[in-house]
Each structure stands twice: as C-alpha cells, then as structure tokens.
Amino acid sequence: MPNKETAIKHTTLLATFLLIVWGFYRMLFKLPVEIEELFVKPLIWLVPVYFLVKKEKGNLGSLGVTTKNLFPSLYLALALGVLFALEAVIINFVKYESIDFSANLGQDPFLIALGLSFATAVSEEIAFRGYLFNRVWRVLGDEWRANLITSTIWALIHVPIAIFWWELNPTNTVLYLFLTTLFGIGSAWVFARTKNVASSILLHVLWEWPIILFR
C-alpha cells in the first residue's frame, strides 16, 4: 500500500477522473450495453487503477484481489444479498402493483444479462471498494468515515445515468440515488470485513437486479 500522501493524491485523482470523464461519457454517448460494459468501462475505470497501482509498486492484493477469506466473503455477500432480493420484490410490487420480474429485463437472455452484471461489478468494485475505499480507509484510519465519503462519490457518479439514460423524474432519481448510496455503504462494509473484493463483486450483482427491476 502507498504512503498516506501518495494515497491522498491518487484517490483524489481517480475520483475526480471518474466523476468528470465517466460523467461526460454518460452525457454524450449511449453505446450498446455489451460494448460499454466489456470494453468502454474497463478502459475508463480499470486502466487508471492499473497505472496508479503500478506507480505505487503495489499488487493485486492491494485491491482486495485475493483468494484469502474467499468463502467467508461469498457467504457474507449472499447473506446481505438476501436483503437486496427482498428489496427487489417490494420495489417491483410497488411500481407494477404485481410481481412481474419480466418488466425490465430487456431483450438479453438471462445468462447474458447476468454475465454483463458480473462484468460491470468487476470494473466498478475494483475501482471503488478495492482502490478508493481501501486507500481512503487507510488514510483516515476510520472505516465509517471512509465508507461514507466513498459511498457519496459512488452515488454522485451515478447521477448522469439516472438523468441522461433513464430520464427518471426527480422523485425516482432521489430514490435511485438513495438505493445506490445504501449499496455503496453495504459493499464497503463487506469489503472491510473480508478484505476480499469478491464479496463486493457478488453483492454488486445481487444489488443490480433490484435496480434493473426499479427501472
């Protein structure tokens, strides 16, 4: 892990880069989901992380990419994921006044949609929980302060998709950002317990389906 001065500099650079570059990307472009999640997002989210870690002379372990605590990570993510599954049912019922899980799944077969969810989760969780949260936590020495700071940034980076892609009304935008912040807190919490980004990746996939259904 880098020293505190380097960690502050690098986390600030990455957070600013993602907020600006990804925000403008969402405003200006709307490519097919497959291209975006498999090519564009790794380029914008993971390539900067790679260069920052390389500059720090770090390794994948500094991002939580490890086999340590793997099974506890999966169990913890699944347990918390049950809450997101219940959330999905409630949101779906409130919006459609029935349980209709086909409402927003789109044209992609289930397995393809699931694979894209994992691709999204890998890019976003390595960048946010593996890199940003992990280093902000080290700098501050306070898990919850680091959690709230990075979860707020996490919510802000999702504002453009709510406005420019989904065109949500103000009420639904606020609700979506609340759910996004809630997930960010939960994802950082499981990462802090396990030090393994696999827990955050799995939880991300379990969280994304309520968001799909919410749309």
Secondary structure, 3 states (H helix, E strand, C coil): CCCHHHHHHHHHHHHHHHHHHHHHHHHHCCCCHHHHHHHHHHHHHHHHHHHHHHHCCCCHHHHCCCCCCHHHHHHHHHHHHHHHHHHHHHHHHHHHCCCCCCCCCCCCCHHHHHHHHHHHHHHHHHHHHHHHHHHHHHHHCCHHHHHHHHHHHHHHCCHHHHHHHCCCCHHHHHHHHHHHHHHHHHHHHHHHHHCCHHHHHHHHHHHHHHHHHHC
